[in-house]
């Protein structure tokens, strides 16, 4: 299963039929793939962690409000960026949403190009984030395949030690270090020492960030 | 002899039962109102031993007042028994309310009497009254919704079709550029047209609403206007920990005005005042509403805040529609306030408060002057 093939979609949740339908039309006219839902509850029912793209959400809706949906998605660790559509006087609500991690908000009535630009930014951001998450998962998987000794060699090499220093530290011969090192590069799928370091740093940064 | 003792026993038992009742029970001569019997509750109610009194000024229906459909004073023995009265009466001394039922009966000695029972319904009545007042207040609140809120609601309503139209049109433009044919575009264009109609309907609805709420002017005491409007403002004031003082000059004549509309103006100005004072503290958190005569033919109502004030430049544009200094304002409130006041042949003016803050003052014609 290749995640790269998952198509990004713009999800729209808006209770106003005209608003929703016209936004679908606008986005489809610009070649986006769109999914639309009249109620927050409907989107929540359709949601799963594999959805890719972004979410355009009306703040004011009867039943579950846009803000409540957003909070529920945060609880479910959704990674979809969220753009809020706000009406007159909703700015404080939108600011609250931004503080909680919403991507952006746009005030009604909005210019089409503003909406398209926001959607574009969000999709690019989400694509990048997803690629990053994928390669980190890949790195973690590869790391798990290393032997204990190989992991020791890797850690020292990434820490900037020369082969000789690694050999001294682990009390093995330089020759053996070279063999381990070659196996590490192969198992990690690293083309160069630099790319190996980058992989490890990314994973560690992510772990530290959690 | 034994019979008489038995009769006395029976009478005592009956009186004990009647005295035990919470309701006041009495019997009085139908012709002259002389009280022949009164139980304990009735005596307590009137604060004295009532035997031998006449039913006058007590919580009972009075023939002189026209409380009866059939005057009991003219009833003969043949007319009894019949129902005389069933209604609610106040006790003027205590202000409590009683449900009173009276029947005409033949007394033991052959006279026609009014036999009555009065039940205290003050609490029940009070509950009902509170419920009624609340209901009235709610419906008034609905009408007193401030113009700013009204404008905001309208903006939201009109926004929906407008942004839909924009979306359909922008989508069409993109598709035309990409070489789309008429057939592909048609549904979106039709939908855009339908949305334009929707916007039109909203505007028509506003127009009808405005027509329906055409002003009805009459003589209104200034105090009544301020009481009602400030009852709502009080709630606001408490929530914002601000003080509201009212200063009404004594002996003001009635004004010729649409009460609800002027209440709206006052409420709007007061809320604006509160908004202006949101960063004030202590002594400065007091807003004053003052009413006084202004020559013989006008009454001036002034809303005096101690807030941040308004600079010269903003003051020029203050009454223009859509001009606002608030983050979430529509800029409609003052414009509408001024139209309402001008409709009443008054003037709404703004000046700086020498003690800091702003004074909004408007005039209304007094009732007599308006009628001339």
Contacts between the chains, C-beta under 8 A, distances in Angstrom:
chain1	res1	chain2	res2	distance
A	16	B	160	5.1
A	16	B	164	7.8
A	18	B	160	6.3
A	18	B	161	6.3
A	18	B	164	3.9
A	18	B	191	7.2
A	18	B	194	7.9
A	18	B	195	5.4
A	18	B	198	7.2
A	19	B	160	5.6
A	19	B	163	6.4
A	19	B	164	5.5
A	19	B	167	7.8
A	21	B	164	7.5
A	21	B	191	6.8
A	22	B	163	7.4
A	22	B	164	4.0
A	22	B	165	7.5
A	22	B	166	7.9
A	22	B	167	3.5
A	22	B	168	4.9
A	22	B	171	7.4
A	22	B	188	7.8
A	22	B	191	7.0
A	22	B	192	7.7
A	22	B	195	7.5
A	23	B	167	5.5
A	25	B	167	6.3
A	25	B	168	5.8
A	25	B	171	4.3
A	25	B	188	5.2
A	25	B	191	7.8
A	26	B	167	4.2
A	26	B	168	7.4
A	26	B	170	5.5
A	26	B	171	4.2
A	26	B	174	7.8
A	27	B	171	7.9
A	28	B	171	7.2
A	29	B	170	7.5
A	29	B	171	3.5
A	29	B	172	7.2
A	29	B	174	4.2
A	29	B	175	4.8
A	29	B	178	7.9
A	30	B	171	7.7
A	30	B	174	5.4
A	60	B	156	7.8
A	87	B	155	7.5
A	87	B	156	4.8
A	87	B	159	5.8
A	88	B	152	5.6
A	88	B	155	4.5
A	88	B	156	5.9
A	88	B	159	6.9
A	88	B	328	7.9
A	88	B	330	7.2
A	89	B	152	5.3
A	89	B	328	4.6
A	91	B	327	6.9
A	91	B	328	6.6
A	92	B	328	7.3
A	108	B	159	4.7
A	108	B	160	7.8
A	108	B	163	5.1
A	109	B	159	5.6
A	109	B	162	5.0
A	109	B	163	4.0
A	109	B	166	6.0
A	110	B	163	6.6
A	110	B	166	7.9
A	111	B	166	7.7
A	112	B	166	6.5
A	112	B	167	6.7
A	112	B	170	3.5
A	112	B	171	7.8
